[in-house]
Amino acid sequence: MTSSVVDPNPDARRPEPTPAPGGGPGFRRPGGASLQVGVAVVWLSIIVLLPLAAIMWIAAKGGWDSFVTTVTSPSAIASFKVTLTISIAVTVVNVVFGLLIAWVLVRDDFWGKRIVDALIDLPFALPTIVASLVLLALYGPRSPVGIHIQHTAWGVGLALAFVTLPFVVRAVQPVLLELDREVEEAAASLGANNATIFFSVILPALAPALLSGAGLAFSRAIGEFGSIVLIGGAIPGKTEVSSQWIRTLIENDDPAGAAAISIVLLAISFAVLFVLRYLGAKAAKRDEAAR
């Protein structure tokens, strides 16, 4: 008759598992995070922070009085009015049509869908001066379609709409792809019509993406230059946007004034992006809480 002895601590003799060379889920390389953060900060400084600091340094050369005089001059104020008015209008239009295009690309199937989806990114790849040349050929004095909008606010708006539309479409499209269709089906089964489902279920979920796309589109619009050079005409108080006024200041050997106008545009762009991102974050939290 044999007796067996039970080891009170069977795990004590087992060797510790050796982590894989690549590391497991909790594996961290010593100093890896610090190195990544350092590289990111250096690259951000070279690409963004140093140019911003250079613009501020150039603008500060003339002093505060010169800065205020430049940004409040009649020509600067007129360019700000034209820029902001057209940019806001274009952003609103692109939010509506960008959402519509994203909806069609995600929810509908039709011949040529891949081609249309690729064309959305064309303004990103096409040089902006080429866009201005194309728009001039289509809607200039020799327009083949009989529409002449050169040197008008409509021409500037059309050029800005062309270059900013992809921002809204590409911001909304992935979110629309990830929406849970079962929620829509449940609302429909409870008797909700299409309008109620869209405004009560779909739109709140898309609000953060729409606001983000709108902010990017607006920021691009207020700083756009190439696409409006030929179609706009830079008529003071009518079609001359702030980027064209900056060019005029540079040609008149006033880099400090050009930098001052640039700072105002940067401040407006940053403020709009910050507010829209804040509203988008609040909308996302509200939608998550509602779920």
C-alpha positions in Angstrom: 0.0 0.0 0.0 1.5 3.3 -1.1 0.7 6.7 0.3 0.8 10.0 -1.7 2.1 13.2 -0.3 0.3 16.4 -1.4 2.6 19.3 -2.1 1.1 22.3 -0.1 2.5 24.8 -2.6 2.5 23.3 -6.1 3.2 26.6 -7.9 6.4 27.3 -5.9 8.5 25.0 -8.1 7.1 26.2 -11.4 9.4 28.6 -13.2 8.2 32.1 -13.9 6.9 32.6 -17.4 9.3 34.4 -19.7 7.7 37.3 -21.6 7.8 37.1 -25.3 10.4 39.2 -27.1 7.7 41.6 -28.4 6.1 41.9 -25.0 2.6 41.0 -23.8 -0.4 43.2 -23.2 1.2 44.7 -20.1 4.7 44.8 -21.4 6.4 48.2 -21.5 9.9 48.9 -22.8 11.9 51.0 -20.4 11.9 54.6 -21.6 9.8 53.8 -24.7 6.9 56.0 -23.7 9.3 58.9 -22.9 11.0 58.5 -26.2 7.8 58.5 -28.1 6.5 61.6 -26.3 9.8 63.4 -26.9 9.8 62.6 -30.6 6.2 63.8 -30.9 6.9 67.0 -29.1 10.0 67.8 -31.2 8.1 67.1 -34.5 5.1 69.2 -33.3 7.5 72.0 -32.4 9.2 72.0 -35.8 6.0 71.8 -37.8 3.6 73.9 -35.8 5.0 75.7 -32.8 8.2 77.2 -34.4 6.3 78.7 -37.4 3.7 80.2 -35.1 6.4 81.7 -32.9 8.0 83.1 -36.0 4.8 84.8 -37.1 4.3 86.3 -33.7 7.9 87.5 -33.6 7.5 89.2 -37.0 4.2 90.8 -36.0 5.7 92.1 -32.8 8.5 94.0 -34.6 6.2 97.0 -35.2 4.9 97.1 -31.7 1.4 96.9 -30.3 0.2 100.2 -31.8 1.3 99.1 -35.3 -0.5 95.8 -34.8 -3.8 97.4 -33.8 -3.5 99.9 -36.6 -3.0 97.2 -39.2 -5.8 94.8 -38.1 -8.3 97.7 -37.7 -7.5 99.4 -41.0 -10.5 99.8 -43.4 -8.9 97.4 -45.9 -8.3 94.7 -43.2 -11.8 95.1 -41.8 -13.3 94.8 -45.3 -11.2 91.6 -46.0 -12.3 90.1 -42.6 -16.0 90.8 -43.4 -15.7 89.2 -46.8 -13.7 86.2 -45.5 -16.0 85.4 -42.5 -19.3 86.0 -44.3 -18.5 83.7 -47.2 -16.7 81.1 -45.1 -19.6 80.8 -42.7 -22.1 80.5 -45.6 -19.9 77.9 -47.3 -19.5 75.9 -44.1 -23.3 75.8 -43.5 -23.9 74.7 -47.1 -21.2 72.0 -46.9 -22.5 70.6 -43.6 -25.9 70.0 -45.3 -24.6 68.6 -48.6 -21.6 66.9 -47.0 -24.0 65.0 -44.7 -26.2 64.1 -47.7 -23.3 62.9 -49.8 -21.9 60.8 -46.9 -25.4 59.3 -46.4 -25.7 58.3 -50.0 -22.2 56.8 -50.0 -22.9 54.7 -46.9 -26.5 53.8 -47.1 -27.1 53.5 -50.9 -25.7 51.2 -53.6 -25.5 52.4 -57.1 -23.3 52.1 -60.2 -20.2 54.2 -60.0 -20.2 54.5 -56.2 -16.5 53.8 -55.9 -15.8 56.5 -58.5 -17.9 59.1 -56.6 -16.2 58.1 -53.3 -12.8 58.6 -54.9 -13.8 62.0 -56.4 -14.6 63.3 -52.9 -10.8 63.4 -52.2 -10.0 65.1 -55.5 -9.8 68.6 -53.8 -7.1 67.2 -51.5 -5.0 66.0 -54.4 -5.6 68.8 -56.9 -3.4 71.9 -56.7 -5.7 74.8 -55.6 -4.5 77.0 -58.4 -5.7 74.3 -60.9 -9.1 74.4 -59.2 -9.3 78.1 -59.7 -8.3 77.7 -63.4 -11.0 75.0 -63.8 -13.7 77.1 -62.2 -12.7 80.1 -64.3 -13.0 78.0 -67.5 -16.4 76.8 -66.4 -17.9 80.0 -64.9 -15.7 82.8 -66.4 -16.5 85.1 -69.3 -16.3 82.2 -71.8 -18.4 79.9 -69.7 -19.6 76.8 -71.8 -22.7 76.6 -69.4 -23.6 80.3 -69.7 -22.9 81.1 -66.1 -20.5 84.0 -65.4 -19.6 84.5 -61.7 -16.0 85.6 -62.0 -15.1 88.5 -59.7 -18.2 87.9 -57.6 -18.8 86.6 -54.1 -20.6 83.6 -55.7 -17.4 82.6 -57.4 -15.4 82.9 -54.2 -18.0 80.8 -52.4 -18.0 78.1 -55.1 -14.2 77.9 -54.9 -14.3 77.6 -51.1 -17.1 75.0 -51.2 -15.0 72.9 -53.6 -11.9 72.7 -51.4 -13.8 72.3 -48.1 -16.5 69.7 -48.9 -14.2 66.7 -48.3 -13.7 67.7 -44.7 -17.3 67.3 -43.8 -17.9 64.1 -45.9 -14.8 62.3 -44.5 -15.6 63.3 -40.9 -19.2 62.0 -41.1 -18.7 58.9 -43.3 -16.9 56.6 -40.8 -19.3 57.5 -37.9 -22.3 56.8 -40.2 -20.8 53.4 -41.0 -20.5 52.5 -37.3 -24.1 53.5 -36.4 -26.2 50.7 -35.0 -29.0 50.1 -37.4 -30.9 48.1 -34.8 -31.7 51.3 -32.9 -33.2 52.8 -36.1 -35.2 49.6 -36.7 -36.5 49.6 -33.1 -37.6 53.2 -33.4 -39.4 52.4 -36.6 -41.1 49.4 -35.0 -42.4 51.7 -32.3 -44.1 53.9 -35.0 -41.5 56.6 -35.5 -41.4 58.0 -39.0 -38.2 58.7 -41.0 -37.9 62.3 -40.0 -38.3 61.4 -36.3 -35.7 58.7 -36.6 -33.2 61.0 -38.3 -33.5 63.9 -35.9 -33.9 61.9 -32.7 -31.7 58.9 -33.3 -29.2 59.5 -36.2 -28.4 63.2 -36.0 -27.5 63.3 -32.3 -25.0 60.5 -32.9 -23.5 62.4 -35.9 -23.4 65.7 -34.2 -19.8 65.5 -32.9 -18.5 64.4 -36.3 -20.5 67.1 -38.1 -19.2 69.8 -35.8 -15.6 68.5 -36.2 -16.0 68.6 -40.0 -17.6 72.0 -39.9 -14.7 73.4 -37.9 -12.1 72.0 -40.2 -14.0 73.3 -43.3 -14.3 76.8 -41.8 -10.7 76.9 -40.8 -9.6 75.9 -44.3 -12.0 78.4 -45.9 -10.7 81.5 -44.0 -7.1 80.7 -45.0 -7.7 79.6 -48.6 -5.8 81.4 -51.3 -5.0 79.4 -54.4 -8.5 78.3 -55.5 -9.8 81.9 -55.4 -7.0 83.7 -57.1 -8.4 83.6 -60.6 -12.2 83.3 -60.0 -12.3 85.9 -57.2 -10.3 88.8 -58.6 -9.4 90.4 -55.2 -11.9 93.3 -55.5 -11.6 95.3 -52.2 -14.7 95.0 -50.1 -16.3 92.6 -52.5 -14.2 89.5 -53.3 -10.8 90.3 -51.6 -10.4 87.8 -48.8 -7.9 88.2 -46.0 -5.3 85.8 -47.5 -5.2 88.0 -50.6 -4.8 91.1 -48.4 -1.9 89.4 -46.8 -0.3 88.9 -50.2 -0.8 92.6 -50.9 0.9 93.6 -47.7 3.9 91.4 -48.5 4.2 92.8 -52.0 4.1 96.3 -50.4 7.1 95.3 -48.2 5.1 95.1 -45.0 5.8 91.6 -43.5 4.8 92.8 -40.0 1.4 93.8 -41.2 1.0 90.5 -43.1 1.9 88.6 -39.9 -0.6 90.7 -37.9 -3.4 89.7 -40.3 -2.3 86.1 -40.1 -2.4 86.1 -36.3 -6.0 87.3 -36.4 -7.0 84.5 -38.8 -5.2 82.0 -36.6 -6.9 83.2 -33.5 -10.3 83.0 -35.2 -9.6 79.6 -36.5 -8.4 78.3 -33.2 -11.4 79.8 -31.3 -13.9 78.2 -33.7 -12.2 74.8 -33.6 -12.0 74.9 -29.8 -15.7 75.9 -29.4 -16.9 73.3 -31.9 -14.8 70.5 -30.4 -16.1 71.4 -27.0 -19.7 71.3 -28.3 -19.0 68.1 -30.0 -17.6 66.5 -26.9 -20.7 67.6 -24.9 -22.9 66.2 -27.6 -21.1 62.9 -27.5 -21.4 62.6 -23.8 -25.1 63.5 -24.0 -25.7 60.9 -26.7 -23.8 58.2 -24.7 -25.8 59.0 -21.6 -29.0 58.7 -23.6 -28.0 55.2 -24.7 
